[in-house]
């Protein structure tokens, strides 16, 4: 990693998956993709090795700046909220071993959802995987076949053909989404609308939580 801000946490505690660096955890509504509008509990892990220039949570990149918490503590806090969808996101969550976290969440009655760039191998047991590949670091070989949802952020119109290349590698049942990059939404939303009208296997994902002004 050339960018010094892109730092996962490396320690024996974290390596086992029993402890994880957490930037934030909060109850909200899922704002994007297949489960948009549904109550969910987000667990945002800290540390990233991708570094998208338009990332809206750059403070998550350096995992060493955030507290390391036990899986038991993370899940106990989640269980105090009524939602039973737990969305594990980042940063890039697959920098860490997520088996202990998903096992504990499932025991507590949660559906486990993952949001990832696929730049590291899969760990954990998931009910739903949202795969959002990035140009800044390629996904690991075969990750497309694991995705339940492909979400491509559209920064410019050239991203549409790039999205098609990724869609070709997914399973037939994978839901395909194009999402206008937030800061470019006024320019890109009409482009994405026209593309989805002409290519109806694609759907539009809007960052509805930002329109609603919620986390």
N, CA, C and O of each residue as an XYZ file, in Angstrom:
860
protein
N       0.840     -1.188      0.000
C       0.000      0.000      0.000
C       0.872      1.234      0.000
O       1.625      1.452      0.949
N       0.793      2.050     -1.042
C       1.621      3.233     -1.152
C       1.103      4.396     -0.335
O       1.891      5.234      0.102
N      -0.188      4.470     -0.118
C      -0.787      5.545      0.650
C      -0.691      5.223      2.129
O      -1.248      4.216      2.566
N       0.000      6.050      2.925
C       0.146      5.730      4.351
C      -1.162      5.748      5.111
O      -1.235      5.203      6.212
N      -2.219      6.368      4.546
C      -3.525      6.378      5.209
C      -4.240      5.045      5.085
O      -5.181      4.772      5.831
N      -3.799      4.202      4.139
C      -4.463      2.916      3.913
C      -3.828      1.866      4.804
O      -2.881      1.186      4.410
N      -4.365      1.742      6.015
C      -3.731      0.880      6.997
C      -4.749     -0.029      7.679
O      -5.616      0.455      8.407
N      -4.655     -1.339      7.455
C      -5.424     -2.250      8.300
C      -4.746     -2.386      9.654
O      -3.610     -1.946      9.834
N      -5.432     -2.986     10.591
C      -4.851     -3.255     11.907
C      -4.220     -4.633     11.879
O      -4.851     -5.603     11.460
N      -2.983     -4.722     12.322
C      -2.284     -6.004     12.365
C      -1.874     -6.269     13.808
O      -0.994     -5.597     14.348
N      -2.518     -7.254     14.426
C      -2.178     -7.665     15.779
C      -2.694     -9.082     15.967
O      -3.607     -9.499     15.253
N      -2.130     -9.838     16.916
C      -2.621    -11.210     17.142
C      -4.107    -11.252     17.483
O      -4.815    -12.157     17.040
N      -4.591    -10.279     18.269
C      -6.008    -10.255     18.627
C      -6.888    -10.149     17.387
O      -7.875    -10.871     17.250
N      -6.524     -9.255     16.501
C      -7.318     -9.020     15.296
C      -7.143    -10.157     14.296
O      -8.094    -10.519     13.603
N      -5.963    -10.715     14.213
C      -5.694    -11.789     13.251
C      -6.625    -12.978     13.453
O      -6.990    -13.641     12.482
N      -7.013    -13.261     14.684
C      -7.880    -14.401     14.965
C      -9.339    -14.120     14.639
O     -10.141    -15.047     14.527
N      -9.688    -12.844     14.488
C     -11.072    -12.469     14.220
C     -11.914    -12.269     15.456
O     -13.082    -11.893     15.355
N     -11.346    -12.512     16.624
C     -12.100    -12.325     17.863
C     -12.236    -10.873     18.269
O     -13.109    -10.520     19.063
N     -11.371    -10.031     17.723
C     -11.430     -8.586     17.936
C     -11.303     -7.909     16.579
O     -10.605     -8.405     15.695
N     -11.979     -6.773     16.416
C     -11.974     -6.067     15.133
C     -11.929     -4.561     15.368
O     -12.500     -4.074     16.343
N     -11.254     -3.810     14.481
C     -11.261     -2.357     14.604
C     -12.568     -1.786     14.063
O     -12.929     -2.030     12.912
N     -13.264     -1.034     14.885
C     -14.574     -0.513     14.520
C     -14.525      1.010     14.464
O     -14.234      1.665     15.465
N     -14.807      1.563     13.300
C     -14.898      3.015     13.181
C     -16.199      3.524     13.796
O     -16.210      4.506     14.537
N     -17.303      2.829     13.471
C     -18.604      3.226     14.000
C     -19.579      2.071     13.834
O     -19.378      1.182     13.007
N     -20.634      2.100     14.632
C     -21.723      1.133     14.527
C     -23.003      1.858     14.893
O     -23.042      2.588     15.883
N     -24.065      1.661     14.095
C     -25.255      2.475     14.297
C     -26.467      1.820     13.642
O     -26.350      1.070     12.672
N     -27.630      2.128     14.204
C     -28.905      1.682     13.632
C     -29.390      2.726     12.635
O     -29.326      3.927     12.898
N     -29.878      2.255     11.484
C     -30.330      3.171     10.450
C     -31.255      2.419      9.500
O     -31.772      1.357      9.847
N     -31.465      2.960      8.308
C     -32.117      2.256      7.213
C     -31.078      2.007      6.133
O     -30.262      2.880      5.838
N     -31.105      0.829      5.548
C     -30.237      0.580      4.397
C     -30.639      1.557      3.299
O     -31.815      1.664      2.952
N     -29.650      2.270      2.755
C     -29.957      3.296      1.773
C     -29.703      2.898      0.343
O     -30.031      3.655     -0.570
N     -29.117      1.713      0.112
C     -28.672      1.363     -1.232
C     -29.060     -0.074     -1.576
O     -29.164     -0.933     -0.700
N     -29.270     -0.315     -2.862
C     -29.361     -1.676     -3.376
C     -30.620     -2.435     -3.033
O     -31.675     -1.845     -2.800
N     -30.501     -3.746     -3.004
C     -31.635     -4.663     -2.879
C     -32.466     -4.391     -1.636
O     -33.694     -4.443     -1.696
N     -31.833     -4.108     -0.527
C     -32.523     -3.967      0.757
C     -32.776     -2.514      1.133
O     -33.025     -2.209      2.300
N     -32.716     -1.624      0.164
C     -32.935     -0.202      0.421
C     -34.268      0.034      1.130
O     -35.301     -0.511      0.741
N     -34.222      0.849      2.165
C     -35.424      1.186      2.920
C     -35.676      0.317      4.126
O     -36.559      0.630      4.925
N     -34.927     -0.775      4.293
C     -35.153     -1.678      5.419
C     -34.268     -1.302      6.602
O     -33.129     -0.867      6.432
N     -34.813     -1.479      7.799
C     -34.054     -1.222      9.012
C     -32.837     -2.137      9.073
O     -32.924     -3.326      8.766
N     -31.714     -1.574      9.467
C     -30.470     -2.350      9.513
C     -29.547     -1.762     10.569
O     -29.664     -0.598     10.951
N     -28.634     -2.595     11.025
C     -27.591     -2.161     11.954
C     -26.267     -2.260     11.216
O     -25.871     -3.338     10.774
N     -25.581     -1.124     11.085
C     -24.337     -1.072     10.336
C     -23.141     -1.187     11.275
O     -23.078     -0.527     12.312
N     -22.202     -2.034     10.891
C     -20.930     -2.183     11.599
C     -19.839     -1.816     10.604
O     -19.531     -2.581      9.690
N     -19.258     -0.631     10.795
C     -18.251     -0.148      9.853
C     -16.853     -0.433     10.422
O     -16.420      0.187     11.394
N     -16.170     -1.382      9.791
C     -14.826     -1.724     10.222
C     -13.815     -0.739      9.632
O     -14.015     -0.197      8.545
N     -12.740     -0.524     10.363
C     -11.731      0.462      9.976
C     -10.548     -0.228      9.321
O     -10.150     -1.324      9.717
N      -9.995      0.429      8.316
C      -8.880     -0.114      7.555
C      -9.303     -0.354      6.123
O     -10.370     -0.914      5.868
N      -8.466      0.070      5.181
C      -8.787     -0.081      3.768
C      -7.494     -0.227      2.982
O      -6.464      0.338      3.350
N      -7.555     -0.997      1.888
C      -6.398     -1.125      0.993
C      -6.777     -0.747     -0.432
O      -6.080     -1.103     -1.382
N      -7.898     -0.016     -0.578
C      -8.380      0.346     -1.912
C      -8.180      1.834     -2.167
O      -7.486      2.206     -3.114
N      -8.772      2.690     -1.345
C      -8.517      4.114     -1.420
C      -9.161      4.822     -2.603
O      -8.476      5.487     -3.380
N     -10.493      4.679     -2.743
C     -11.200      5.366     -3.826
C     -11.121      6.879     -3.621
O     -11.349      7.372     -2.516
N     -10.800      7.608     -4.679
C     -10.628      9.056     -4.555
C     -11.913      9.744     -4.133
O     -11.867     10.781     -3.471
N     -13.078      9.180     -4.510
C     -14.355      9.792     -4.175
C     -15.003      9.193     -2.927
O     -16.172      9.466     -2.654
N     -14.272      8.390     -2.172
C     -14.811      7.755     -0.965
C     -15.374      8.806     -0.006
O     -14.745      9.839      0.226
N     -16.562      8.539      0.551
C     -17.171      9.491      1.488
C     -16.916      9.126      2.943
O     -17.456      9.769      3.843
N     -16.100      8.104      3.187
C     -15.707      7.754      4.561
C     -14.193      7.527      4.611
O     -13.731      6.484      5.074
N     -13.442      8.493      4.138
C     -11.979      8.365      4.144
C     -11.424      8.200      5.558
O     -10.330      7.665      5.738
N     -12.176      8.658      6.559
C     -11.719      8.504      7.940
C     -11.684      7.040      8.362
O     -11.135      6.710      9.414
N     -12.264      6.165      7.554
C     -12.217      4.729      7.858
C     -10.931      4.074      7.362
O     -10.638      2.944      7.750
N     -10.165      4.745      6.524
C      -9.041      4.093      5.856
C      -7.970      3.602      6.814
O      -7.488      2.477      6.683
N      -7.593      4.434      7.775
C      -6.510      4.086      8.698
C      -7.093      3.368      9.904
O      -7.618      3.992     10.825
N      -6.991      2.047      9.882
C      -7.568      1.256     10.961
C      -6.922      1.497     12.297
O      -7.546      1.266     13.333
N      -5.690      1.956     12.303
C      -4.969      2.158     13.568
C      -5.509      3.349     14.352
O      -5.142      3.536     15.512
N      -6.360      4.144     13.750
C      -6.908      5.323     14.429
C      -8.231      5.039     15.139
O      -8.838      5.942     15.714
N      -8.673      3.786     15.097
C      -9.979      3.452     15.656
C      -9.854      2.312     16.659
O      -8.924      1.510     16.569
N     -10.782      2.229     17.617
C     -10.654      1.239     18.690
C     -10.871     -0.189     18.214
O     -11.695     -0.450     17.337
N     -10.122     -1.100     18.801
C     -10.304     -2.532     18.566
C     -11.266     -3.057     19.627
O     -11.048     -2.877     20.825
N     -12.333     -3.710     19.168
C     -13.380     -4.165     20.077
C     -13.590     -5.667     19.911
O     -13.357     -6.217     18.835
N     -14.024     -6.315     20.964
C     -14.274     -7.755     20.887
C     -15.563     -8.020     20.118
O     -16.480     -7.198     20.114
N     -15.616     -9.179     19.469
C     -16.825     -9.587     18.755
C     -18.010     -9.634     19.712
O     -19.113     -9.222     19.352
N     -17.794    -10.128     20.919
C     -18.881    -10.209     21.895
C     -19.465     -8.832     22.186
O     -20.683     -8.676     22.271
N     -18.602     -7.841     22.337
C     -19.067     -6.483     22.604
C     -19.809     -5.903     21.400
O     -20.847     -5.260     21.554
N     -19.270     -6.134     20.206
C     -19.893     -5.622     18.984
C     -21.307     -6.182     18.826
O     -22.246     -5.441     18.537
N     -21.449     -7.488     19.016
C     -22.747     -8.144     18.813
C     -23.721     -7.796     19.933
O     -24.915     -7.638     19.678
N     -23.238     -7.674     21.159
C     -24.118     -7.293     22.266
C     -24.709     -5.914     22.030
O     -25.884     -5.684     22.314
N     -23.910     -5.004     21.515
C     -24.409     -3.664     21.202
C     -25.438     -3.717     20.076
O     -26.464     -3.040     20.136
N     -25.161     -4.521     19.050
C     -26.107     -4.662     17.946
C     -27.438     -5.231     18.423
O     -28.498     -4.794     17.975
N     -27.384     -6.192     19.320
C     -28.593     -6.887     19.768
C     -29.521     -5.985     20.570
O     -30.689     -6.323     20.759
N     -29.029     -4.851     21.041
C     -29.887     -3.911     21.771
C     -30.779     -3.096     20.834
O     -31.660     -2.366     21.289
N     -30.550     -3.220     19.533
C     -31.365     -2.522     18.537
C     -32.387     -3.495     17.926
O     -32.132     -4.699     17.872
N     -33.530     -2.988     17.469
C     -34.573     -3.903     16.958
C     -34.268     -4.521     15.602
O     -34.759     -5.612     15.314
N     -33.477     -3.867     14.758
C     -33.204     -4.404     13.418
C     -32.479     -5.731     13.523
O     -31.664     -5.933     14.423
N     -32.779     -6.637     12.598
C     -32.089     -7.927     12.589
C     -31.407     -8.186     11.243
O     -31.200     -9.334     10.847
N     -31.067     -7.118     10.561
C     -30.113     -7.171      9.459
C     -28.861     -6.463      9.939
O     -28.914     -5.286     10.299
N     -27.749     -7.155      9.950
C     -26.462     -6.556     10.308
C     -25.636     -6.416      9.041
O     -25.326     -7.404      8.376
N     -25.283     -5.178      8.714
C     -24.506     -4.889      7.510
C     -23.073     -4.598      7.925
O     -22.813     -3.622      8.629
N     -22.151     -5.433      7.497
C     -20.732     -5.243      7.805
C     -20.087     -4.563      6.611
O     -20.105     -5.088      5.498
N     -19.515     -3.387      6.854
C     -18.981     -2.573      5.782
C     -17.657     -1.971      6.228
O     -17.104     -2.376      7.250
N     -17.146     -1.011      5.472
C     -15.860     -0.428      5.830
C     -15.712      0.975      5.275
O     -16.698      1.679      5.056
N     -14.428      1.385      5.042
C     -13.238      0.572      4.880
C     -13.477     -0.619      3.954
O     -14.420     -0.674      3.163
N     -12.563     -1.557      4.110
C     -12.684     -2.837      3.418
C     -12.721     -3.940      4.465
O     -11.678     -4.329      4.992
N     -13.926     -4.455      4.775
C     -14.063     -5.406      5.880
C     -13.327     -6.716      5.690
O     -12.950     -7.352      6.675
N     -13.107     -7.146      4.439
C     -12.477     -8.449      4.229
C     -10.967     -8.431      4.449
O     -10.294     -9.435      4.215
N     -10.434     -7.298      4.895
C      -9.046     -7.310      5.374
C      -8.910     -8.139      6.645
O      -7.802     -8.477      7.062
N     -10.050     -8.465      7.256
C     -10.043     -9.165      8.540
C     -10.773    -10.503      8.429
O     -11.581    -10.717      7.525
N     -10.471    -11.388      9.363
C     -11.133    -12.680      9.454
C     -12.501    -12.457     10.102
O     -12.588    -12.095     11.276
N     -13.562    -12.676      9.331
C     -14.903    -12.316      9.783
C     -15.747    -13.513     10.225
O     -16.929    -13.359     10.533
N     -15.146    -14.698     10.255
C     -15.881    -15.880     10.701
C     -16.460    -15.747     12.097
O     -17.651    -15.999     12.282
N     -15.657    -15.356     13.099
C     -16.222    -15.210     14.447
C     -17.348    -14.186     14.533
O     -18.319    -14.397     15.259
N     -17.230    -13.079     13.800
C     -18.279    -12.058     13.843
C     -19.574    -12.578     13.251
O     -20.630    -12.420     13.864
N     -19.528    -13.197     12.072
C     -20.777    -13.652     11.466
C     -21.395    -14.793     12.260
O     -22.619    -14.898     12.336
N     -20.572    -15.645     12.851
C     -21.122    -16.731     13.677
C     -21.871    -16.159     14.871
O     -22.964    -16.620     15.200
N     -21.288    -15.154     15.524
C     -21.929    -14.544     16.693
C     -23.190    -13.787     16.298
O     -24.187    -13.830     17.019
N     -23.157    -13.098     15.168
C     -24.352    -12.388     14.705
C     -25.477    -13.356     14.384
O     -26.632    -13.093     14.719
N     -25.161    -14.461     13.746
C     -26.195    -15.450     13.415
C     -26.782    -16.063     14.683
O     -27.991    -16.280     14.758
N     -25.951    -16.342     15.672
C     -26.464    -16.889     16.941
C     -27.419    -15.905     17.602
O     -28.349    -16.306     18.301
N     -27.185    -14.616     17.379
C     -28.037    -13.576     17.968
C     -29.273    -13.289     17.116
O     -30.058    -12.401     17.445
N     -29.449    -14.032     16.027
C     -30.655    -13.908     15.220
C     -30.583    -12.912     14.079
O     -31.617    -12.509     13.548
N     -29.377    -12.507     13.690
C     -29.219    -11.533     12.615
C     -29.069    -12.202     11.251
O     -28.496    -13.285     11.135
N     -29.593    -11.540     10.224
C     -29.144    -11.782      8.861
C     -27.811    -11.063      8.712
O     -27.653     -9.936      9.181
N     -26.858    -11.712      8.065
C     -25.540    -11.113      7.887
C     -25.374    -10.646      6.448
O     -25.450    -11.442      5.512
N     -25.147     -9.349      6.282
C     -24.956     -8.735      4.966
C     -23.559     -8.133      4.910
O     -23.091     -7.541      5.883
N     -22.905     -8.283      3.785
C     -21.549     -7.780      3.585
C     -21.527     -6.784      2.443
O     -22.145     -7.009      1.403
N     -20.808     -5.669      2.636
C     -20.530     -4.722      1.566
C     -19.020     -4.674      1.372
O     -18.290     -4.330      2.300
N     -18.542     -5.016      0.173
C     -17.114     -5.195     -0.041
C     -16.719     -4.889     -1.482
O     -17.529     -4.979     -2.405
N     -15.453     -4.527     -1.643
C     -14.878     -4.374     -2.989
C     -14.375     -5.700     -3.535
O     -14.017     -5.791     -4.709
N     -14.343     -6.736     -2.690
C     -13.840     -8.036     -3.131
C     -12.338     -8.078     -3.336
O     -11.830     -8.973     -4.011
N     -11.615     -7.113     -2.758
C     -10.171     -7.044     -2.976
C      -9.386     -8.000     -2.083
O      -8.170     -8.129     -2.229
N     -10.073     -8.670     -1.162
C      -9.448     -9.689     -0.300
C     -10.332    -10.933     -0.301
O     -11.523    -10.831     -0.597
N      -9.786    -12.095      0.019
C     -10.582    -13.324      0.005
C     -11.750    -13.262      0.992
O     -11.678    -12.596      2.025
N     -12.815    -13.967      0.650
C     -14.006    -13.991      1.482
C     -13.755    -14.776      2.764
O     -13.123    -15.832      2.747
N     -14.258    -14.245      3.875
C     -14.353    -14.995      5.125
C     -15.705    -14.691      5.740
O     -16.319    -13.674      5.418
N     -16.174    -15.559      6.619
C     -17.480    -15.394      7.234
C     -18.576    -16.096      6.463
O     -18.381    -16.539      5.331
N     -19.745    -16.191      7.106
C     -20.927    -16.826      6.522
C     -21.987    -15.748      6.316
O     -22.410    -15.094      7.270
N     -22.415    -15.565      5.066
C     -23.222    -14.411      4.710
C     -24.553    -14.808      4.091
O     -24.629    -15.723      3.271
N     -25.596    -14.103      4.501
C     -26.894    -14.246      3.832
C     -26.931    -13.449      2.537
O     -27.626    -13.826      1.594
N     -26.188    -12.349      2.486
C     -26.231    -11.476      1.309
C     -24.887    -10.777      1.149
O     -24.368    -10.185      2.095
N     -24.326    -10.850     -0.064
C     -23.050    -10.198     -0.360
C     -23.280     -9.151     -1.442
O     -23.659     -9.476     -2.568
N     -23.046     -7.885     -1.084
C     -23.061     -6.790     -2.045
C     -21.616     -6.529     -2.464
O     -20.790     -6.101     -1.658
N     -21.332     -6.787     -3.710
C     -19.980     -6.681     -4.268
C     -19.901     -5.413     -5.110
O     -20.622     -5.264     -6.097
N     -19.016     -4.501     -4.708
C     -18.859     -3.235     -5.425
C     -17.401     -3.088     -5.851
O     -16.602     -2.491     -5.129
N     -17.049     -3.629     -7.021
C     -15.647     -3.589     -7.462
C     -15.196     -2.151     -7.716
O     -15.991     -1.284     -8.079
N     -13.909     -1.927     -7.516
C     -13.339     -0.601     -7.706
C     -12.156     -0.670     -8.668
O     -11.439     -1.669     -8.722
N     -11.965      0.411     -9.428
C     -10.851      0.474    -10.373
C      -9.506      0.594     -9.675
O      -8.464      0.317    -10.269
N      -9.530      1.005     -8.420
C      -8.301      1.294     -7.705
C      -7.583      0.038     -7.224
O      -6.382      0.069     -6.958
N      -8.326     -1.079     -7.112
C      -7.706     -2.361     -6.775
C      -8.629     -3.478     -7.255
O      -9.807     -3.515     -6.901
N      -8.094     -4.373     -8.052
C      -8.910     -5.426     -8.658
C      -9.415     -6.414     -7.606
O      -8.733     -6.653     -6.609
N     -10.602     -6.989     -7.816
C     -11.084     -8.036     -6.913
C     -10.280     -9.317     -7.081
O      -9.637     -9.536     -8.107
N     -10.331    -10.154     -6.058
C      -9.650    -11.438     -6.134
C     -10.371    -12.312     -7.157
O     -11.569    -12.155     -7.394
N      -9.641    -13.210     -7.741
C     -10.179    -14.093     -8.778
C     -11.366    -14.887     -8.246
O     -11.296    -15.480     -7.169
N     -12.448    -14.893     -9.005
C     -13.619    -15.683     -8.658
C     -14.624    -14.996     -7.753
O     -15.672    -15.570     -7.458
N     -14.331    -13.776     -7.303
C     -15.239    -13.144     -6.347
C     -16.604    -12.847     -6.967
O     -17.617    -12.865     -6.268
N     -16.638    -12.577     -8.259
C     -17.910    -12.270     -8.917
C     -18.950    -13.371     -8.691
O     -20.140    -13.081     -8.567
N     -18.516    -14.611     -8.639
C     -19.436    -15.734     -8.491
C     -20.014    -15.848     -7.082
O     -20.933    -16.635     -6.853
N     -19.492    -15.081     -6.148
C     -19.984    -15.100     -4.775
C     -21.051    -14.039     -4.523
O     -21.731    -14.070     -3.497
N     -21.199    -13.102     -5.458
C     -22.032    -11.923     -5.231
C     -23.516    -12.207     -5.409
O     -23.927    -12.865     -6.364
N     -24.314    -11.701     -4.473
C     -25.771    -11.682     -4.630
C     -26.217    -10.389     -5.296
O     -27.296    -10.313     -5.884
N     -25.364     -9.371     -5.192
C     -25.679     -8.038     -5.702
C     -24.377     -7.421     -6.216
O     -23.378     -7.383     -5.498
N     -24.392     -6.944     -7.443
C     -23.270     -6.196     -8.008
C     -23.672     -4.729     -8.046
O     -24.681     -4.369     -8.652
N     -22.877     -3.884     -7.394
C     -23.171     -2.451     -7.353
C     -21.959     -1.693     -7.887
O     -20.880     -1.719     -7.295
N     -22.158     -1.022     -9.012
C     -21.075     -0.271     -9.640
C     -21.348      1.219     -9.482
O     -22.395      1.716     -9.898
N     -20.405      1.920     -8.883
C     -20.513      3.374     -8.737
C     -20.115      4.017    -10.063
O     -19.051      3.732    -10.612
N     -20.982      4.882    -10.560
C     -20.770      5.511    -11.871
C     -20.286      6.943    -11.671
O     -21.051      7.819    -11.268
N     -19.015      7.167    -11.957
C     -18.401      8.487    -11.851
C     -18.419      9.206    -13.202
O     -18.547     10.429    -13.265
N     -18.288      8.434    -14.271
C     -18.406      8.993    -15.619
C     -19.002      7.932    -16.529
O     -19.129      6.775    -16.128
N     -19.368      8.308    -17.750
C     -20.101      7.379    -18.612
C     -19.259      6.187    -19.052
O     -19.808      5.159    -19.448
N     -17.937      6.309    -18.988
C     -17.083      5.177    -19.335
C     -17.239      4.026    -18.332
O     -16.940      2.874    -18.644
N     -17.713      4.358    -17.125
C     -17.905      3.320    -16.108
C     -19.000      2.338    -16.494
O     -19.064      1.243    -15.936
N     -19.864      2.704    -17.437
C     -20.956      1.813    -17.835
C     -20.428      0.574    -18.543
O     -20.889     -0.536    -18.277
N     -19.477      0.751    -19.430
C     -18.893     -0.418    -20.097
C     -18.037     -1.233    -19.133
O     -17.992     -2.461    -19.211
N     -17.365     -0.542    -18.234
C     -16.591     -1.235    -17.184
C     -17.531     -2.096    -16.343
O     -17.186     -3.216    -15.966
N     -18.723     -1.564    -16.050
C     -19.724     -2.316    -15.291
C     -20.165     -3.562    -16.039
O     -20.342     -4.617    -15.431
N     -20.344     -3.455    -17.344
C     -20.763     -4.614    -18.132
C     -19.735     -5.733    -18.055
O     -20.095     -6.909    -17.996
N     -18.458     -5.371    -18.055
C     -17.411     -6.381    -17.943
C     -17.502     -7.161    -16.653
O     -17.248     -8.366    -16.631
N     -17.865     -6.481    -15.572
C     -18.032     -7.174    -14.297
C     -19.317     -7.990    -14.272
O     -19.344     -9.097    -13.733
N     -20.380     -7.446    -14.853
C     -21.655     -8.162    -14.856
C     -21.544     -9.503    -15.578
O     -22.188    -10.476    -15.185
N     -20.733     -9.555    -16.625
C     -20.562    -10.795    -17.388
C     -19.998    -11.932    -16.544
O     -20.161    -13.101    -16.893
N     -19.346    -11.606    -15.450
C     -18.692    -12.626    -14.616
C     -19.562    -13.082    -13.441
O     -19.181    -13.994    -12.706
N     -20.732    -12.451    -13.260
C     -21.572    -12.791    -12.124
C     -22.519    -13.938    -12.458
O     -22.664    -14.320    -13.620
N     -23.163    -14.481    -11.425
C     -24.167    -15.521    -11.612
C     -25.449    -14.919    -12.191
O     -25.700    -13.729    -12.000
N     -26.257    -15.701    -12.886
C     -27.490    -15.169    -13.480
C     -28.427    -14.524    -12.463
O     -29.127    -13.567    -12.794
N     -28.451    -15.030    -11.234
C     -29.377    -14.506    -10.230
C     -28.849    -13.274     -9.505
O     -29.544    -12.725     -8.650
N     -27.657    -12.835     -9.822
C     -27.081    -11.663     -9.168
C     -27.828    -10.402     -9.612
O     -28.004    -10.180    -10.810
N     -28.266     -9.577     -8.662
C     -28.926     -8.309     -8.974
C     -27.872     -7.283     -9.386
O     -26.835     -7.153     -8.735
N     -28.142     -6.561    -10.466
C     -27.171     -5.628    -11.037
C     -27.630     -4.193    -10.807
O     -28.742     -3.821    -11.182
N     -26.767     -3.389    -10.186
C     -27.103     -2.008     -9.848
C     -26.042     -1.049    -10.356
O     -24.844     -1.325    -10.290
N     -26.510      0.090    -10.866
C     -25.659      1.222    -11.193
C     -26.000      2.348    -10.223
O     -27.169      2.689    -10.043
N     -24.981      2.918     -9.603
C     -25.203      3.943     -8.586
C     -24.419      5.204     -8.934
O     -23.188      5.178     -8.930
N     -25.111      6.316     -9.236
C     -24.394      7.560     -9.520
C     -23.542      7.985     -8.320
O     -24.012      7.988     -7.182
N     -22.295      8.341     -8.590
C     -21.437      8.841     -7.513
C     -22.062     10.122     -6.966
O     -22.481     10.988     -7.733
N     -22.123     10.241     -5.647
C     -22.927     11.269     -4.996
C     -22.581     12.682     -5.444
O     -23.476     13.470     -5.749
N     -21.294     13.011     -5.489
C     -20.897     14.368     -5.852
C     -21.137     14.659     -7.342
O     -21.125     15.815     -7.762
N     -21.353     13.606     -8.128
C     -21.598     13.771     -9.573
C     -23.023     13.377     -9.951
O     -23.318     13.132    -11.121
N     -23.895     13.317     -8.961
C     -25.240     12.774     -9.199
C     -26.032     13.595    -10.211
O     -26.779     13.019    -11.002
N     -25.894     14.920    -10.212
C     -26.676     15.722    -11.155
C     -26.288     15.416    -12.599
O     -27.140     15.405    -13.488
N     -24.999     15.167    -12.829
C     -24.546     14.853    -14.186
C     -24.779     13.397    -14.550
O     -25.112     13.086    -15.693
N     -24.605     12.494    -13.574
C     -24.619     11.068    -13.886
C     -25.984     10.408    -13.783
O     -26.213      9.378    -14.418
N     -26.893     10.972    -13.004
C     -28.202     10.325    -12.872
C     -28.933     10.235    -14.208
O     -29.465      9.169    -14.517
N     -28.989     11.300    -15.022
C     -29.648     11.142    -16.337
C     -28.974     10.095    -17.223
O     -29.648      9.388    -17.973
N     -27.649      9.995    -17.139
C     -26.913      8.998    -17.922
C     -27.301      7.588    -17.482
O     -27.529      6.707    -18.311
N     -27.371      7.390    -16.169
C     -27.719      6.077    -15.634
C     -29.174      5.735    -15.929
O     -29.485      4.587    -16.245
N     -30.063      6.706    -15.831
C     -31.476      6.475    -16.156
C     -31.617      6.003    -17.603
O     -32.296      5.013    -17.876
N     -30.988      6.703    -18.508
C     -31.078      6.326    -19.925
C     -30.487      4.937    -20.161
O     -31.013      4.162    -20.960
N     -29.397      4.626    -19.467
C     -28.754      3.330    -19.671
C     -29.651      2.198    -19.163
O     -29.784      1.167    -19.821
N     -30.258      2.390    -18.005
C     -31.127      1.344    -17.459
C     -32.385      1.156    -18.307
O     -32.896      0.041    -18.417
N     -32.874      2.217    -18.895
C     -34.023      2.099    -19.799
C     -33.658      1.281    -21.035
O     -34.473      0.511    -21.544
N     -32.427      1.455    -21.513
C     -31.984      0.739    -22.703
C     -31.462     -0.661    -22.388
O     -31.411     -1.519    -23.269
N     -31.072     -0.894    -21.124
C     -30.503     -2.183    -20.702
C     -31.232     -2.621    -19.430
O     -30.696     -2.462    -18.333
N     -32.445     -3.169    -19.558
C     -33.315     -3.358    -18.399
C     -32.872     -4.410    -17.396
O     -33.531     -4.580    -16.371
N     -31.790     -5.114    -17.650
C     -31.325     -6.023    -16.594
C     -30.668     -5.238    -15.458
O     -30.496     -5.760    -14.356
N     -30.303     -3.984    -15.731
C     -29.705     -3.122    -14.709
C     -30.791     -2.367    -13.951
O     -31.832     -2.021    -14.508
N     -30.527     -2.116    -12.662
C     -31.387     -1.280    -11.831
C     -30.566     -0.077    -11.356
O     -29.336     -0.091    -11.406
N     -31.264      0.956    -10.898
C     -30.593      2.122    -10.331
C     -30.579      1.997     -8.816
O     -31.602      1.706     -8.198
N     -29.414      2.220     -8.225
C     -29.281      2.342     -6.780
C     -28.992      3.804     -6.462
O     -28.005      4.370     -6.932
N     -29.859      4.402     -5.666
C     -29.638      5.763     -5.189
C     -29.239      5.711     -3.721
O     -29.705      4.842     -2.983
N     -28.393      6.619     -3.296
C     -28.007      6.664     -1.887
C     -29.121      7.366     -1.112
O     -29.007      8.530     -0.729
N     -30.200      6.614     -0.896
C     -31.418      7.189     -0.328
C     -31.184      7.758      1.068
O     -31.846      8.720      1.457
N     -30.259      7.185      1.824
C     -29.990      7.698      3.168
C     -29.472      9.131      3.133
O     -29.711      9.906      4.059
N     -28.759      9.481      2.056
C     -28.259     10.853      1.940
C     -29.400     11.814      1.600
O     -29.439     12.938      2.100
N     -30.316     11.375      0.760
C     -31.490     12.206      0.482
C     -32.338     12.400      1.743
O     -32.951     13.452      1.928
N     -32.370     11.373      2.615
C     -33.148     11.453      3.847
C     -32.369     12.102      4.988
O     -32.915     12.339      6.065
N     -31.092     12.388      4.746
C     -30.229     13.000      5.751
C     -30.138     12.160      7.030
O     -30.264     12.662      8.147
N     -29.911     10.844      6.810
C     -29.678      9.936      7.936
C     -28.343      9.234      7.691
O     -27.865      9.216      6.557
N     -27.727      8.652      8.737
C     -26.428      7.984      8.550
C     -26.504      6.845      7.538
O     -25.498      6.188      7.271
